[in-house]
Amino acid sequence: GESRWQKPQVVEEREAMQIALEKGYNAAPLKVVINIVSFLAPCPDRLRAAEVCCLWADSAEHASFHLRVLPVESGAREDVNAMRQRYGPNTYASMKEAIAAAQPGDTIALDPGHHWEEDLPIDKPLRFYGQTDDPTRCIIELTGALKVQNVTTQVHFSGLTIRRPRRVPKQRACLSVAGRTRVSLFSVNINNEGASGVALFASGGATLQLYNCIVRGGTKGGVATLASTILAAHCAVRNNGGAGVRVLEGLAYLDNTFIVSNEGCAISMMGACSLALNYCDIRDNKGGALQMSEECVVSARNSVGDRQAEETLARCAQLE
């Protein structure tokens, strides 16, 4: 027969219940607290409940509350009923279905594999993450556009690759953000090769937060913002058709970021805007290092690059 070193689950549950009866509320079993939290709305009620203690925080973030999206390799789109019977009611065959079913504040978990999607509008605060440590194993094959708009709080993406599966006739960005919302990307690879336009676009007072991301393949540029803010750290903006980063009437702070091998300039700042560079590497951009208007404020410290970039950075340091 089968042997194991751990206690049987039934014994562990009975012991946890006995401890709860002896010590009271603070020792409530996780299963019981999860059942209580399940009656709360994801945002803001469940978030507030997570502030009670570590036990409630673990319960509020439990994987049973996540909306799971299966890849096309699973065959889930062929028989949805069979998928629900096998994986449970909180499982979906596409991101579009999961977004429609999600409540504000929900978490959508993407299984490793390929997720073929068209247009994905997002108008509520959500969190998307790939269930893998390698973002190249969880791929969104996007033929349309991922649009975040009219979200008053934050949308979060992590551990994903967003790319084009084929040539797209319309000019569009892989990810576009509009309005006063905050979009955070952690370990996300964006490749707009196959579509005309920039890879990542923000406008209308939006804030982009990028950490450990790669932005490439934009025919008109990598990242473009209009009256918005971009904060990037440990990222790479490379191999784009236009400028690596283009800012019009906004703010850009780049830390430990590589801006290399773009067809245009590395960074273009137009209008009343501010740029801060810290420990960045700027090189091999055919259009030069920086293009700035007179009213632009620039701070460049501890950054390096090719000879042309070094000269430009030295002039920026003298102007501070």
C-alpha positions, 0 to 999 in steps of 0.5 A, a space after each residue: 500500500 501507499 506510505 507517507 511521512 505526513 499526517 493524514 489530512 483528516 487527522 490534521 483537520 481534527 487537530 486544527 478544530 480541537 485547537 480552535 475550540 481550546 484557543 478560540 477565534 484567533 486559532 480558527 481553521 483556515 477552511 472556516 475562515 475561507 468560507 466566511 471570506 467567500 461571502 465578501 466582495 473582492 473589493 473593498 470588503 475582502 481587502 479590508 478583511 485581509 488586514 485583520 491578521 495573517 490568517 485572514 490575509 491568507 484566506 482572502 488571497 486563497 487560490 480558490 477565489 481566483 478565476 482560472 483560464 485554461 490555454 487552448 492546448 487544454 481543448 477547453 474551448 471545444 467542450 465548455 461543459 466538460 471543462 466545468 465538470 473536470 476543473 470546477 465552476 470557477 474555470 474559463 476557456 478564455 480571458 474574455 469570459 473570465 473578465 466578463 464574469 469577474 467582480 472588481 478586485 478579482 484575480 484571474 490566473 492564466 495557466 501556462 500555454 497559449 491564450 488566443 484573444 481578440 479585443 480585451 476591454 478592461 473597465 474594472 480593477 483586476 489582477 492577471 498573473 501567469 501561473 509560472 515563474 517564466 513569462 515566456 511559458 504563459 503567452 497571450 496571442 493577441 490579434 486585437 488590443 488590450 485596453 484599460 480605461 475608466 478604471 479608478 484604481 489599479 490593474 495588475 499584470 505579472 508573469 505574462 508574454 503579450 505578442 502578435 500571432 500574425 500580422 494585424 492590419 490595423 494600427 494599434 498598441 498591444 496595451 493601451 491605457 486611458 484615463 486616470 488609472 494605474 497599470 502595473 506590469 511585473 515580469 511582462 514581455 510585450 512584443 508588438 511585431 506584426 502590428 503597426 503602432 507603438 507597443 505600449 500607449 498611455 494617455 489622459 493622466 494614466 500611470 504606467 509602472 513597469 518592473 523587469 519588463 521587455 518592450 519591443 516590436 513597436 513600428 512607431 516606437 516602444 512606449 508612448 505617453 500623452 499627459 501621463 506618467 511612466 515609472 520603469 525599473 530593471 526593464 529593456 526597451 529595444 528593437 522598436 521602429 521609432 523612439 524607445 520612449 516617447 513622452 508628450 506633456 508628462 513625466 518619465 522616471 527610468 531606473 536600471 533600464 536598457 534603451 537599446 537598438 531602436 530605429 529612432 532616438 532612445 528617448 523623445 520628450 516634447 512639451 512641458 515634461 520631466 525626465 529622470 534617468 538613473 543607472 540606465 544604459 542607452 546605446 545603438 539607437 539610430 536616431 540618437 540618445 535624446 530629443 528634447 524641447 526647451 521646456 523639458 526638465 532632465 536629470 541624468 545620473 550614473 547612466 552610460 551608453 555609446 559615445 553619442 549617448 555619453 556626450 548627451 548625458 554629460 550635457 544633461 548633467 551640466 544643465 542640472 
